[in-house]
Amino acid sequence: MKSFLLSLLALTAASASLLPRQQAPSFGNVNAVIDSAFKKVSLLDYQGKYVVLLFYPFDFTYVCPTELIAFSDKIDSFHELGAEVLGISTDSHFTHLAWIKTARKDGGLGGLRYPLLADISKDISRAYGVLVEDSTDDLYGAALRGLFILDGAGKIRSIQINDAPVGRSVDETLRLIQAFKHTDTHGEVCPANWQPGSKTIVPDQDQKKKYFSDVNRDL
């Protein structure tokens, strides 16, 4: 019992300190709904691709369907970048399926174009530090709105965790993947508000001057 508690404390401490540049916690053999069918999903299934892990609190709620639908409607844009999206909550795969089959006009998803994972053990949410474990919180046992971007090597490149009332931006998620893939390929870095096709910076004390002189000509 003592060793179990020590392991649990170590896992909790590790998840609380997850940062970009670290290896993402792996998971496997998780029940999921894909194309309205029950299947098993592992993170290793997506090795070599960028992956967006989209944690959310509950099925059949308010902000959650707007987020999942928004990502589903733009899934082709993710695929064009060689990226996949995985939705994750602590609901069961049976609840996921019922929600997917519910029409959008009734608060359902009306179909979904990426896998929806059932983290009923709460192990994935806990490992990524998004599980609400305060029993006095009305989200107790659920995941916060965590968004993790992983690269093809399984490393975390970006972390965003919102409180429950506010949803996340699909366009910003796509922009971040485009930016990270650009830096992966070209070795240049992306300045504030970078958009595909705009100027980047060579991370060198001398070569950086070209960028700053170009964007500050009148200053």
C-alpha distance (Angstrom), angle and dihedral (degrees) to the residues before:
residue distance angle dihedral
M1 . . .
K2 3.80 . .
S3 3.81 92.3 .
F4 3.82 90.1 48.8
L5 3.80 91.4 53.3
L6 3.80 91.6 47.9
S7 3.80 90.4 50.9
L8 3.79 90.6 49.0
L9 3.80 91.5 50.4
A10 3.80 90.7 49.0
L11 3.81 91.4 50.4
T12 3.81 91.5 49.0
A13 3.81 91.8 49.1
A14 3.81 91.8 48.0
S15 3.81 93.8 49.6
A16 3.79 92.0 48.2
S17 3.81 90.2 57.4
L18 3.82 99.6 48.3
L19 3.77 109.9 141.0
P20 3.80 138.6 172.3
R21 3.83 113.0 -82.6
Q22 3.81 91.3 38.3
Q23 3.79 125.0 110.7
A24 3.79 110.9 -96.3
P25 3.82 116.5 -116.2
S26 3.78 108.2 -101.5
F27 3.79 126.0 -132.3
G28 3.78 134.4 -177.2
N29 3.80 147.3 -175.9
V30 3.81 92.4 26.9
N31 3.81 120.0 163.6
A32 3.79 110.5 -114.7
V33 3.77 142.5 165.5
I34 3.82 114.4 -122.5
D35 3.80 120.0 172.4
S36 3.83 89.1 -12.6
A37 3.82 92.0 -56.8
F38 3.80 131.5 108.3
K39 3.80 112.8 -111.2
K40 3.80 139.5 155.3
V41 3.78 120.4 -108.4
S42 3.81 132.9 -164.1
L43 3.78 127.9 -177.1
L44 3.80 88.5 -126.4
D45 3.82 88.2 65.2
Y46 3.81 86.3 76.0
Q47 3.80 98.8 45.3
G48 3.80 111.3 148.1
K49 3.81 93.9 26.3
Y50 3.75 133.8 92.5
V51 3.80 108.9 -107.4
V52 3.81 130.2 -161.1
L53 3.80 113.0 -153.9
L54 3.79 106.3 -157.2
F55 3.82 110.5 -166.7
Y56 3.81 118.2 -172.8
P57 3.84 135.4 171.8
F58 3.82 109.6 -117.9
D59 3.79 146.1 -9.0
F60 3.81 117.4 -117.5
T61 3.80 94.9 29.8
Y62 3.80 137.6 113.1
V63 3.81 119.6 -92.9
C64 3.82 93.7 21.7
P65 3.83 98.3 72.9
T66 3.81 91.5 47.8
E67 3.81 90.2 56.3
L68 3.79 97.5 44.1
I69 3.80 92.2 46.5
A70 3.81 92.1 47.8
F71 3.82 91.2 53.6
S72 3.81 91.3 44.3
D73 3.80 92.7 51.6
K74 3.82 90.1 54.4
I75 3.79 98.5 39.5
D76 3.82 91.4 115.9
S77 3.82 88.6 62.0
F78 3.81 89.5 55.0
H79 3.79 92.3 47.5
E80 3.81 90.5 51.1
L81 3.81 86.5 59.7
G82 3.80 92.5 48.3
A83 3.79 90.5 -108.5
E84 3.80 133.6 132.7
V85 3.80 132.3 -157.0
L86 3.82 125.2 -141.6
G87 3.80 119.6 -170.8
I88 3.81 114.8 -151.7
S89 3.80 134.4 -173.4
T90 3.80 135.5 148.9
D91 3.83 91.7 -108.9
S92 3.80 119.6 110.5
H93 3.80 123.7 -99.0
F94 3.81 87.9 -114.1
T95 3.80 90.4 59.2
H96 3.80 89.9 45.3
L97 3.80 91.1 54.5
A98 3.80 93.1 48.6
W99 3.82 90.0 50.3
I100 3.80 93.0 47.5
K101 3.82 90.1 51.7
T102 3.81 92.4 49.8
A103 3.81 114.4 97.9
R104 3.78 118.2 -108.4
K105 3.80 91.1 -122.1
D106 3.81 87.3 61.5
G107 3.81 94.8 49.6
G108 3.79 95.7 -92.2
L109 3.78 131.2 121.8
G110 3.80 96.2 -111.6
G111 3.79 90.4 -146.2
L112 3.80 128.2 -27.9
R113 3.80 129.6 -133.3
Y114 3.80 98.9 -152.2
P115 3.83 135.3 47.3
L116 3.81 120.7 -77.1
L117 3.81 110.8 -153.6
A118 3.81 124.8 -151.0
D119 3.81 108.2 -140.6
I120 3.80 93.6 -176.5
S121 3.83 91.0 149.5
K122 3.83 87.3 55.1
D123 3.81 88.2 -139.2
I124 3.81 95.5 124.5
S125 3.80 94.5 46.4
R126 3.79 90.3 47.6
A127 3.81 93.3 47.7
Y128 3.81 90.7 53.0
G129 3.80 92.9 46.9
V130 3.83 96.5 -118.4
L131 3.82 100.2 107.6
V132 3.82 114.7 113.1
E133 3.82 104.2 -133.9
D134 3.79 99.8 168.9
S135 3.82 105.1 109.2
T136 3.82 90.8 -154.3
D137 3.83 91.8 59.6
D138 3.82 118.2 94.8
L139 3.82 87.8 -133.9
Y140 3.81 92.0 55.7
G141 3.80 109.6 150.9
A142 3.80 94.1 13.6
A143 3.80 132.6 102.0
L144 3.78 123.9 -108.4
R145 3.80 120.1 -127.6
G146 3.79 95.5 -79.2
L147 3.79 121.5 168.6
F148 3.80 119.0 -170.9
I149 3.80 124.2 -177.6
L150 3.81 112.6 -155.7
D151 3.79 124.4 -171.5
G152 3.79 128.0 -137.6
A153 3.81 91.1 -86.2
G154 3.80 91.3 55.5
K155 3.78 95.0 -107.5
I156 3.78 122.3 140.7
R157 3.79 111.5 -113.2
S158 3.81 101.3 170.5
I159 3.81 138.0 14.5
Q160 3.79 126.5 -166.3
I161 3.81 123.1 172.8
N162 3.79 119.6 -178.7
D163 3.76 130.2 -171.5
A164 3.80 112.0 -111.1
P165 3.84 101.6 -96.4
V166 3.83 96.8 63.6
G167 3.80 127.9 63.7
R168 3.78 128.6 -146.1
S169 3.80 132.3 -109.6
V170 3.79 120.1 -107.5
D171 3.81 91.8 -165.8
E172 3.81 92.3 53.2
T173 3.80 90.2 49.4
L174 3.80 90.5 52.6
R175 3.81 90.7 46.8
L176 3.81 91.3 53.2
I177 3.81 92.6 50.5
Q178 3.82 90.1 49.0
A179 3.80 90.1 49.4
F180 3.80 95.2 48.3
K181 3.79 92.0 46.3
H182 3.81 89.5 50.1
T183 3.80 91.5 53.0
D184 3.82 90.6 45.1
T185 3.80 90.7 54.7
H186 3.81 103.4 36.0
G187 3.81 104.5 25.8
E188 3.80 90.7 -131.2
V189 3.80 123.4 122.7
C190 3.79 128.3 -123.5
P191 3.83 120.4 -125.2
A192 3.79 127.5 -143.8
N193 3.81 114.7 -54.7
W194 3.81 91.9 6.7
Q195 3.78 116.1 176.7
P196 3.81 127.5 -170.2
G197 3.80 109.6 -80.0
S198 3.79 95.5 22.6
K199 3.80 125.7 113.8
T200 3.80 122.3 -70.7
I201 3.81 132.5 -165.8
V202 3.79 127.8 -113.8
P203 3.82 103.4 -135.3
D204 3.76 95.7 -128.8
Q205 3.81 127.1 108.3
D206 3.78 92.9 -124.1
Q207 3.81 102.1 32.8
K208 3.81 93.5 48.7
K209 3.82 87.9 69.9
K210 3.80 91.9 75.1
Y211 3.80 91.7 62.3
F212 3.80 94.3 46.4
S213 3.80 93.2 46.2
D214 3.82 91.3 48.7
V215 3.82 95.7 51.0
N216 3.79 96.2 38.5
R217 3.80 101.9 44.7
D218 3.78 94.2 131.3
L219 3.81 96.6 43.8
